[in-house]
Amino acid sequence: MFLGKLLLAAVRLTRVDELAAICSKLGRIPTKAEYMADMGVLTAASDTVYQYLNFDQVKDYTDMADTVKDSVPA
């Protein structure tokens, strides 16, 4: 249940960030048509745009994570 809520919150934050980026580009709040048009561009390029959110797949992060010692006692 908690994981589902966490994922939903992450999706909502992503949408807010996307809206903020579109507002920044336009210098104002977009109309629905402008938002949907820009979201189409983001969706088409999502593999490139969001690749760095997959930390478990980015070699620099996984290499660093492998060096971290677990300090929590068993």
C-alpha positions as CSV (number, residue, x, y, z in Angstrom):
1,M,0.0,0.0,0.0
2,F,2.8,2.4,1.0
3,L,4.7,1.7,-2.2
4,G,1.6,2.4,-4.3
5,K,1.1,5.8,-2.6
6,L,4.8,6.6,-3.0
7,L,4.7,5.8,-6.7
8,L,1.5,7.9,-7.2
9,A,3.2,10.8,-5.4
10,A,6.2,10.5,-7.7
11,V,4.0,10.6,-10.8
12,R,2.3,13.7,-9.5
13,L,5.6,15.4,-8.8
14,T,6.8,14.5,-12.2
15,R,3.7,16.1,-13.8
16,V,4.3,19.3,-11.7
17,D,7.9,19.4,-12.8
18,E,6.8,19.0,-16.4
19,L,4.2,21.8,-16.1
20,A,6.9,24.0,-14.5
21,A,9.2,23.4,-17.4
22,I,6.5,24.3,-19.9
23,C,5.6,27.4,-17.9
24,S,9.3,28.4,-17.8
25,K,9.7,27.9,-21.6
26,L,6.6,30.0,-22.4
27,G,7.0,32.5,-19.6
28,R,3.4,32.0,-18.6
29,I,0.9,29.2,-17.7
30,P,0.1,27.3,-20.9
31,T,-3.3,26.7,-22.4
32,K,-4.5,23.1,-22.3
33,A,-3.6,22.8,-26.1
34,E,-0.1,24.1,-25.5
35,Y,0.4,21.8,-22.5
36,M,-0.8,18.8,-24.4
37,A,1.4,19.7,-27.4
38,D,4.5,20.0,-25.3
39,M,3.6,16.8,-23.4
40,G,3.4,15.0,-26.7
41,V,7.0,16.1,-27.4
42,L,8.1,14.9,-23.9
43,T,6.3,11.6,-24.2
44,A,7.9,11.0,-27.6
45,A,11.3,11.6,-26.1
46,S,10.7,10.1,-22.7
47,D,13.4,7.4,-23.1
48,T,16.0,10.1,-23.4
49,V,14.4,12.7,-21.0
50,Y,13.8,10.3,-18.1
51,Q,16.8,8.0,-18.5
52,Y,18.6,9.6,-15.5
53,L,15.6,8.8,-13.2
54,N,16.5,5.1,-13.5
55,F,19.4,5.2,-11.0
56,D,19.6,1.5,-10.9
57,Q,20.5,1.5,-14.6
58,V,23.1,4.3,-14.6
59,K,26.5,2.8,-14.3
60,D,28.1,5.7,-12.3
61,Y,25.4,5.3,-9.6
62,T,25.5,1.5,-9.5
63,D,29.3,1.6,-9.3
64,M,29.1,4.0,-6.3
65,A,26.3,2.0,-4.7
66,D,28.5,-1.1,-4.8
67,T,31.1,0.7,-2.6
68,V,28.6,1.7,0.2
69,K,28.8,-0.5,3.3
70,D,25.6,-1.4,5.1
71,S,25.9,0.1,8.6
72,V,22.6,-1.3,9.9
73,P,23.2,-4.2,12.3
74,A,21.5,-7.4,11.3
